[in-house]
Amino acid sequence: MQQTLNIATLVLAILLITFILLQARGAGLGSAFGGESSVYTSRRGAEKILFYLTIGTAVLFFGTAAARLFL
C-alpha cells in the first residue's frame, strides 16, 4: 500500500508541475506558443480544461500526501 501511494504521489507531482508550467502567467494558452494578446479574456477551450486539470491534480496530490502521512 505504501509503495502504491509513493508512486501515485510521484506521478501526480510530475503532472502538477507540467500543468502549472503550461499555464502562462497573465496570458492565454496561445501566448505560450508564440501568440500574444493584451486584452483580458475569460478562459476558453483548452485553457479552461488545463485550469480544471491543474486544480483536480492538486487536490489528488494533497490527498495522497495526507494519506501517506497518516498511514
Secondary structure, DSSP 8 states (H G I E B T S, - for coil): -HHHHHHHHHHHHHHHHHHHHHS-TTS-GGGGGT----S-----THHHHHHHHHHHHHHHHHHHHHHHHH-
